[in-house]
Amino acid sequence: MIQRSILKLVFIQILSIYISFGQSGSTFSEFKVKLSRYFSQDMIEDIEHQFPQKTRFSVWGWDVGDFSGDGNPDLGVSIKVHDERRKVTYVYLFADIDGFLEQVFMQPFEFVELPLEIGISIKNSKCYITQKKDSDFWTIRGYTFQNGVVYLVEEYVSRNLLGHSLETNISFEKNESIIKVNKTKKADLDFESKFFFVPSYPRNSEIFIGYPSETKVAQVDYAIKGSYYWKGEYDSNYKIKSSYDDDYIYLSFTIQDDIFIPKECEKCNGDFVSLWFNFEPTNSTLKRIFKQSGNKLVVKEVPEGNIYHLTINLGNFAKSYPNVESIYSLEPMDDEQVRSVSRIKVFSTQTNGNIILKVRIPYSLFGFERSPVDSDQPVYIGFTAIYHDLDNEFRPSEITQIASSIFDETNPATFGELIFITDFRKFSFAQNIFLSNILNSLEEFGF
């Protein structure tokens, strides 16, 4: 996750550039002199030919470092075109590919007052781009370049919202989010939520490299009960994938457990999975967790809809089949919801030391006729999965609960997320630098 040290580093670099270049940026000739400390003349010429030709521009921000993880220095640069009236700088990223500096990324970034507000810092195999959107609204996005794809791996946002100091930190590598609201002179709300999100894509769609897919839960922070008895990732952990269609949600778990104890009956002790849903679709994480009351930001600590809890017995992979052991809802279910229980399907098996669990749940269980997705925008619902790990069936008090959020079942604001994603580009960013060449080749062959 993006730490404050990255933020401080970016500001230090912005300050050093300001001191070096003043408020006019530097010419490319001046910039080339600085690059000569890091790159050969041939590589500098590679860069020069990939900038706008016959266009006057100045360099306002840059950094050299390895954001591709190959051990070779890469380059990030922001430029301002002189004749352009819009308050926009263009950020270029160049990666060392077989000894040539190749452009792998170029995006415009708007600034408020000065081009210096767009900062660049390369650290930890990532290139961080800072953008000031308002006097109290900043973003930092971290990108990396792997296997011909440049993609977003982290996003940090700091802003003032209704007088509150709000910070959001999202890791698209770990599928993890941290939401913080800090006290200010104008607001006394103090809140933090830490959770994993599970991306859910249309069924049978291909997930392209660079977009988040599988969520792994294997951190002691998420051992919400019995962390003393959890010996680490090798003791127990799980991965979740999800997809959806018009009628069902599909969840797939890969569970690693060094000592698996099957539940032989409903009242028997053993390992099992529980799923919690706060099925109130929203169009953002913030709207899922917060609401506005007058001019105040309020945490949704009380459910505004129904809460559903499913307990799943994994079976013993021989005589005992997996099943939905119980279903609980905060409010009574109607007849259609009750009938939909029979449409829930559960499958489990054991392969290569892993437990594979697959679950199919109809939307009708939650009171919906079909998928809540009605546009190309992501849809967010509250969702937390828990693996209940018992290593000794004769010591039921020594159970460990590994959850996908820092979870309180009575507080929907502490749930994790299931995110329905139709258009990948509306949720994250990934760009294959060879895509245009591939498309051109396909056209040449008549495709």
C-alpha positions as CSV (number, residue, x, y, z in Angstrom):
1,M,0.0,0.0,0.0
2,I,1.1,3.6,-0.7
3,Q,2.8,4.9,2.5
4,R,3.2,8.5,3.6
5,S,7.0,8.1,2.9
6,I,6.1,8.0,-0.8
7,L,4.1,11.1,-0.4
8,K,6.9,12.9,1.3
9,L,9.4,11.7,-1.3
10,V,7.2,13.1,-4.1
11,F,7.0,16.5,-2.4
12,I,10.7,16.6,-1.9
13,Q,11.3,15.9,-5.6
14,I,8.7,18.6,-6.6
15,L,10.5,21.1,-4.4
16,S,13.9,20.2,-5.8
17,I,12.6,20.6,-9.4
18,Y,11.0,23.9,-8.4
19,I,14.4,25.1,-7.1
20,S,16.2,23.8,-10.2
21,F,13.8,25.1,-12.9
22,G,11.8,27.8,-11.2
23,Q,8.3,28.3,-12.6
24,S,9.2,27.8,-16.3
25,G,10.3,24.1,-16.4
26,S,13.4,23.2,-18.4
27,T,14.1,22.9,-22.0
28,F,14.8,19.5,-23.5
29,S,18.4,20.4,-24.1
30,E,18.8,21.2,-20.4
31,F,17.0,18.0,-19.5
32,K,19.4,15.9,-21.7
33,V,22.3,17.1,-19.7
34,K,20.7,15.7,-16.5
35,L,19.8,12.4,-18.2
36,S,23.4,11.9,-19.3
37,R,24.2,10.9,-15.7
38,Y,21.9,7.8,-16.1
39,F,21.7,6.9,-19.8
40,S,24.0,6.6,-22.8
41,Q,23.7,9.1,-25.6
42,D,22.0,6.5,-27.8
43,M,19.3,5.9,-25.2
44,I,18.7,9.6,-24.8
45,E,18.2,9.9,-28.5
46,D,15.7,7.0,-28.2
47,I,13.7,9.2,-25.8
48,E,13.9,12.4,-27.8
49,H,12.4,10.8,-30.9
50,Q,9.4,9.6,-29.0
51,F,8.4,13.1,-27.7
52,P,6.2,15.4,-29.8
53,Q,8.2,16.6,-32.9
54,K,8.1,20.2,-34.1
55,T,6.3,21.1,-30.9
56,R,7.7,23.4,-28.2
57,F,7.5,21.9,-24.7
58,S,9.2,22.1,-21.4
59,V,10.0,19.4,-18.8
60,W,8.5,19.9,-15.4
61,G,9.0,16.6,-13.6
62,W,11.0,13.5,-13.9
63,D,12.6,10.6,-12.1
64,V,14.9,7.7,-12.9
65,G,14.5,4.2,-11.4
66,D,13.3,0.7,-12.0
67,F,9.5,0.4,-12.3
68,S,9.6,-2.8,-14.4
69,G,11.5,-4.9,-11.9
70,D,14.3,-6.0,-14.4
71,G,17.1,-4.2,-12.6
72,N,17.6,-1.6,-15.3
73,P,16.8,2.1,-14.9
74,D,13.6,3.4,-16.4
75,L,12.4,6.9,-16.8
76,G,9.3,8.9,-16.0
77,V,8.8,12.5,-17.4
78,S,6.1,15.1,-17.3
79,I,6.0,17.8,-20.0
80,K,3.9,20.9,-20.7
81,V,3.2,21.9,-24.3
82,H,3.8,25.7,-24.7
83,D,1.0,26.5,-27.1
84,E,-1.6,24.6,-25.3
85,R,-4.0,26.7,-23.2
86,R,-5.4,23.9,-21.2
87,K,-3.9,23.3,-17.8
88,V,-2.6,19.8,-18.8
89,T,0.8,18.1,-18.5
90,Y,1.6,14.9,-20.3
91,V,3.3,12.1,-18.4
92,Y,5.5,9.7,-20.3
93,L,7.0,6.5,-19.0
94,F,9.9,4.9,-20.7
95,A,11.1,1.3,-19.9
96,D,14.3,-0.3,-20.8
97,I,13.4,-3.0,-23.3
98,D,16.4,-5.0,-24.7
99,G,18.6,-1.9,-24.2
100,F,16.3,0.6,-25.8
101,L,14.2,3.1,-23.9
102,E,10.6,2.5,-25.2
103,Q,7.6,4.6,-24.4
104,V,5.1,2.3,-22.5
105,F,2.7,4.9,-21.2
106,M,1.5,8.4,-22.0
107,Q,-1.5,10.1,-20.3
108,P,-2.6,13.7,-19.8
109,F,-3.0,15.0,-16.3
110,E,-4.8,18.2,-15.4
111,F,-3.2,20.6,-12.9
112,V,-4.8,23.4,-10.9
113,E,-2.2,26.2,-10.9
114,L,1.3,24.9,-11.9
115,P,2.5,21.9,-13.9
116,L,4.7,21.1,-10.8
117,E,1.5,19.7,-9.2
118,I,2.0,16.6,-11.3
119,G,4.9,14.8,-9.5
120,I,6.8,11.6,-10.5
121,S,8.6,9.3,-8.2
122,I,10.0,5.8,-8.9
123,K,10.4,3.5,-6.0
124,N,9.8,-0.2,-5.1
125,S,9.5,-1.2,-8.8
126,K,6.6,1.3,-9.3
127,C,6.3,4.7,-10.8
128,Y,4.1,7.0,-8.6
129,I,2.3,9.9,-10.3
130,T,1.0,12.5,-7.9
131,Q,-1.8,14.9,-9.0
132,K,-3.3,17.8,-7.2
133,K,-7.0,18.1,-8.1
134,D,-7.8,20.9,-5.6
135,S,-6.3,22.6,-2.6
136,D,-7.3,19.7,-0.4
137,F,-7.6,16.9,-2.9
138,W,-4.6,14.9,-3.9
139,T,-4.1,11.5,-5.6
140,I,-1.1,9.2,-6.0
141,R,-1.3,6.4,-8.5
142,G,1.4,3.7,-8.7
143,Y,2.1,1.9,-12.0
144,T,4.4,-1.0,-13.0
145,F,5.4,-2.6,-16.3
146,Q,5.5,-6.3,-16.6
147,N,5.4,-8.7,-19.6
148,G,4.5,-5.9,-22.1
149,V,1.7,-4.5,-19.9
150,V,1.8,-1.3,-17.9
151,Y,-0.9,-1.3,-15.2
152,L,-2.2,0.4,-12.1
153,V,-1.1,-1.3,-8.9
154,E,-1.9,1.2,-6.2
155,E,-4.1,4.3,-5.7
156,Y,-4.0,6.7,-2.8
157,V,-6.5,9.6,-2.4
158,S,-6.4,12.3,0.3
159,R,-9.3,14.8,0.3
160,N,-11.6,16.9,2.4
161,L,-15.2,15.6,2.3
162,L,-17.9,17.6,4.2
163,G,-15.3,18.9,6.5
164,H,-13.7,15.5,7.2
165,S,-10.2,14.4,6.3
166,L,-10.6,11.3,4.2
167,E,-7.9,8.9,3.0
168,T,-8.4,5.9,0.7
169,N,-5.7,3.5,-0.1
170,I,-6.3,0.7,-2.7
171,S,-4.0,-2.1,-3.7
172,F,-5.0,-3.6,-7.0
173,E,-2.2,-6.3,-6.5
174,K,-3.6,-7.5,-3.2
175,N,-7.2,-6.4,-3.8
176,E,-7.1,-4.6,-0.5
177,S,-8.6,-1.3,0.6
178,I,-8.1,0.9,3.6
179,I,-10.5,3.8,4.3
180,K,-9.7,6.3,7.0
181,V,-11.6,9.3,8.3
182,N,-9.5,11.5,10.7
183,K,-10.8,14.1,13.1
184,T,-10.6,17.8,12.2
185,K,-11.5,21.0,13.8
186,K,-14.8,20.9,11.9
187,A,-15.7,17.3,12.3
188,D,-15.1,14.7,15.1
189,L,-15.7,11.5,13.1
190,D,-12.8,9.0,13.6
191,F,-13.2,5.8,11.5
192,E,-11.1,3.2,9.8
193,S,-12.1,0.2,7.7
194,K,-9.6,-2.4,6.3
195,F,-10.9,-5.1,3.9
196,F,-10.3,-7.2,0.8
197,F,-12.5,-6.7,-2.3
198,V,-13.4,-9.5,-4.6
199,P,-13.7,-8.5,-8.3
200,S,-16.6,-10.3,-10.1
201,Y,-16.5,-10.4,-13.9
202,P,-19.1,-11.6,-16.4
203,R,-19.0,-15.4,-16.6
204,N,-16.7,-16.9,-19.1
205,S,-15.0,-13.6,-19.8
206,E,-11.2,-13.5,-20.1
207,I,-9.4,-11.5,-17.4
208,F,-6.5,-9.6,-19.1
209,I,-3.1,-9.3,-17.5
210,G,-2.9,-6.3,-15.2
211,Y,-6.5,-6.3,-14.0
212,P,-7.2,-7.6,-10.5
213,S,-8.8,-11.1,-10.3
214,E,-7.9,-13.4,-7.4
215,T,-8.1,-12.2,-3.8
216,K,-5.8,-14.0,-1.3
217,V,-6.6,-13.8,2.4
218,A,-3.5,-14.8,4.4
219,Q,-2.7,-12.0,6.9
220,V,-2.8,-12.1,10.7
221,D,-4.6,-8.7,10.6
222,Y,-7.6,-10.6,9.3
223,A,-7.6,-13.3,11.9
224,I,-10.7,-11.8,13.7
225,K,-10.8,-14.6,16.2
226,G,-8.2,-17.1,17.5
227,S,-5.1,-15.3,16.0
228,Y,-3.1,-16.8,18.9
229,Y,-3.7,-20.3,17.5
230,W,-3.0,-19.3,13.8
231,K,0.6,-20.3,13.0
232,G,0.8,-18.3,9.8
233,E,0.0,-18.7,6.1
234,Y,1.0,-22.4,6.0
235,D,-1.6,-23.1,8.8
236,S,-4.6,-21.9,6.7
237,N,-5.3,-19.3,4.0
238,Y,-7.6,-19.0,1.0
239,K,-8.1,-17.4,-2.4
240,I,-11.4,-16.2,-3.8
241,K,-12.5,-15.6,-7.4
242,S,-15.9,-14.6,-8.6
243,S,-18.0,-14.2,-11.7
244,Y,-21.6,-13.5,-12.5
245,D,-24.4,-13.7,-15.1
246,D,-28.0,-12.5,-15.2
247,D,-29.2,-15.1,-12.6
248,Y,-26.3,-16.1,-10.4
249,I,-23.2,-15.1,-8.5
250,Y,-20.4,-17.7,-8.7
251,L,-17.7,-17.9,-6.0
252,S,-14.6,-20.1,-6.2
253,F,-12.4,-20.8,-3.2
254,T,-9.0,-22.4,-3.1
255,I,-8.3,-23.2,0.6
256,Q,-5.0,-24.3,2.0
257,D,-5.2,-26.0,5.4
258,D,-2.4,-28.0,7.0
259,I,-4.9,-29.9,9.2
260,F,-8.4,-30.1,7.7
261,I,-11.1,-31.4,10.0
262,P,-14.4,-32.1,8.2
263,K,-17.7,-31.5,9.9
264,E,-19.4,-34.9,10.1
265,C,-22.7,-33.4,11.3
266,E,-24.4,-30.1,11.9
267,K,-23.4,-30.0,15.6
268,C,-20.0,-31.6,15.1
269,N,-16.8,-29.6,15.4
270,G,-14.8,-29.0,12.2
271,D,-13.7,-26.5,9.5
272,F,-16.3,-24.6,7.5
273,V,-16.9,-21.5,5.4
274,S,-19.3,-18.7,6.1
275,L,-20.4,-15.9,3.7
276,W,-21.9,-12.6,4.8
277,F,-23.8,-10.3,2.4
278,N,-25.1,-6.8,2.8
279,F,-26.8,-6.8,-0.6
280,E,-27.5,-3.1,-1.1
281,P,-25.9,-2.2,-4.4
282,T,-24.1,1.1,-4.7
283,N,-21.8,2.7,-7.3
284,S,-18.8,3.3,-5.0
285,T,-17.1,2.1,-1.9
286,L,-17.7,5.4,-0.1
287,K,-21.4,5.3,-0.7
288,R,-21.4,1.7,0.6
289,I,-19.8,2.8,3.8
290,F,-21.0,6.4,4.4
291,K,-24.0,8.5,3.9
292,Q,-24.6,12.2,4.2
293,S,-26.8,13.6,7.0
294,G,-27.2,17.3,6.5
295,N,-23.7,18.6,6.2
296,K,-22.2,15.7,8.1
297,L,-20.6,12.4,6.9
298,V,-22.1,9.5,8.8
299,V,-20.9,5.9,8.9
300,K,-23.6,3.3,8.0
301,E,-23.2,1.3,11.2
302,V,-26.8,0.0,11.0
303,P,-28.0,-2.0,8.0
304,E,-30.3,-0.1,5.6
305,G,-31.3,-3.4,4.0
306,N,-31.1,-7.1,4.9
307,I,-28.0,-9.0,6.0
308,Y,-27.6,-12.6,4.8
309,H,-25.3,-15.2,6.4
310,L,-24.7,-18.6,4.7
311,T,-22.8,-21.4,6.5
312,I,-21.2,-24.0,4.2
313,N,-20.1,-27.4,5.3
314,L,-17.3,-28.6,3.0
315,G,-18.0,-32.3,3.3
316,N,-15.3,-34.9,3.6
317,F,-14.7,-35.5,-0.1
318,A,-15.9,-39.1,0.2
319,K,-19.2,-40.1,1.8
320,S,-20.2,-36.7,3.0
321,Y,-21.2,-34.1,0.4
322,P,-20.8,-30.3,0.8
323,N,-24.0,-28.4,1.6
324,V,-25.4,-25.1,2.8
325,E,-25.8,-25.9,6.5
326,S,-27.7,-22.8,7.4
327,I,-29.0,-19.5,6.1
328,Y,-29.7,-16.6,8.3
329,S,-31.2,-13.2,7.4
330,L,-31.6,-10.2,9.6
331,E,-35.2,-9.7,8.3
332,P,-37.7,-12.4,7.3
333,M,-37.4,-13.8,3.8
334,D,-40.4,-13.8,1.5
335,D,-41.7,-17.0,-0.2
336,E,-39.6,-16.5,-3.4
337,Q,-36.4,-16.0,-1.4
338,V,-37.2,-19.2,0.6
339,R,-37.8,-21.1,-2.7
340,S,-34.5,-19.8,-4.1
341,V,-32.5,-21.7,-1.4
342,S,-33.0,-24.9,-3.4
343,R,-31.2,-23.2,-6.3
344,I,-28.0,-22.7,-4.4
345,K,-25.4,-25.2,-5.5
346,V,-22.2,-26.2,-3.7
347,F,-19.3,-28.3,-4.9
348,S,-16.1,-29.2,-3.1
349,T,-13.1,-31.5,-3.8
350,Q,-9.5,-31.9,-2.7
351,T,-6.7,-31.7,-5.2
352,N,-2.9,-31.2,-4.8
353,G,-3.3,-30.6,-1.1
354,N,-5.9,-27.8,-1.7
355,I,-9.6,-27.7,-0.9
356,I,-11.6,-26.4,-3.9
357,L,-15.0,-25.0,-3.0
358,K,-17.4,-23.6,-5.6
359,V,-20.7,-21.9,-4.7
360,R,-23.5,-20.7,-7.0
361,I,-26.0,-18.3,-5.4
362,P,-29.2,-16.9,-7.2
363,Y,-29.9,-13.2,-6.9
364,S,-33.5,-14.1,-5.9
365,L,-32.1,-15.1,-2.5
366,F,-31.4,-11.4,-1.9
367,G,-34.7,-10.3,-3.3
368,F,-33.5,-9.4,-6.8
369,E,-34.9,-10.8,-10.0
370,R,-31.6,-10.5,-11.8
371,S,-28.1,-9.0,-11.6
372,P,-28.0,-5.5,-10.2
373,V,-25.6,-4.5,-13.0
374,D,-27.5,-2.2,-15.5
375,S,-24.7,-0.2,-17.0
376,D,-20.9,-0.3,-17.7
377,Q,-20.2,1.1,-14.2
378,P,-19.0,-1.1,-11.4
379,V,-21.5,-2.1,-8.7
380,Y,-20.4,-2.6,-5.1
381,I,-22.0,-4.7,-2.4
382,G,-21.0,-5.6,1.1
383,F,-19.4,-9.1,1.3
384,T,-17.2,-10.9,3.8
385,A,-16.0,-14.5,3.6
386,I,-14.7,-16.3,6.7
387,Y,-12.8,-19.6,6.9
388,H,-13.2,-21.3,10.3
389,D,-10.1,-23.3,10.9
390,L,-10.0,-25.8,13.8
391,D,-6.8,-27.9,14.2
392,N,-8.2,-30.1,17.0
393,E,-11.8,-31.1,17.1
394,F,-11.6,-31.8,20.8
395,R,-10.6,-28.2,21.5
396,P,-13.4,-26.2,19.8
397,S,-12.4,-23.0,21.7
398,E,-9.1,-22.9,19.8
399,I,-10.7,-22.1,16.4
400,T,-9.3,-19.4,14.1
401,Q,-11.5,-17.3,11.9
402,I,-9.7,-15.8,8.9
403,A,-12.0,-13.1,7.4
404,S,-11.8,-11.0,4.2
405,S,-12.4,-7.9,6.3
406,I,-11.8,-6.5,9.8
407,F,-15.2,-7.7,10.5
408,D,-18.1,-7.0,12.9
409,E,-21.2,-8.8,11.9
410,T,-23.4,-6.2,13.5
411,N,-21.8,-3.3,11.6
412,P,-22.2,-3.3,7.7
413,A,-19.5,-0.6,7.4
414,T,-16.9,-3.3,8.4
415,F,-17.8,-5.7,5.6
416,G,-15.5,-6.3,2.6
417,E,-16.7,-5.9,-1.0
418,L,-17.9,-7.9,-3.9
419,I,-17.6,-5.7,-7.0
420,F,-19.5,-6.5,-10.2
421,I,-17.3,-5.3,-13.1
422,T,-18.6,-5.1,-16.7
423,D,-16.1,-2.8,-18.3
424,F,-12.6,-3.5,-16.9
425,R,-11.5,0.1,-17.8
426,K,-14.1,1.6,-15.5
427,F,-12.4,0.0,-12.5
428,S,-8.7,-0.1,-13.1
429,F,-6.1,0.5,-15.8
430,A,-4.0,-1.8,-17.9
431,Q,-2.4,-1.3,-21.3
432,N,-0.6,-3.8,-23.5
433,I,2.0,-1.9,-25.5
434,F,2.0,-4.6,-28.2
435,L,-1.7,-4.5,-28.8
436,S,-1.7,-2.1,-31.8
437,N,1.0,-4.3,-33.4
438,I,-1.1,-7.4,-32.8
439,L,-4.2,-5.8,-34.2
440,N,-2.3,-4.6,-37.3
441,S,-0.9,-8.1,-37.9
442,L,-4.4,-9.6,-37.6
443,E,-5.8,-7.1,-40.1
444,E,-3.0,-8.0,-42.5
445,F,-4.1,-11.7,-42.3
446,G,-7.7,-10.7,-43.0
447,F,-9.1,-10.9,-39.5
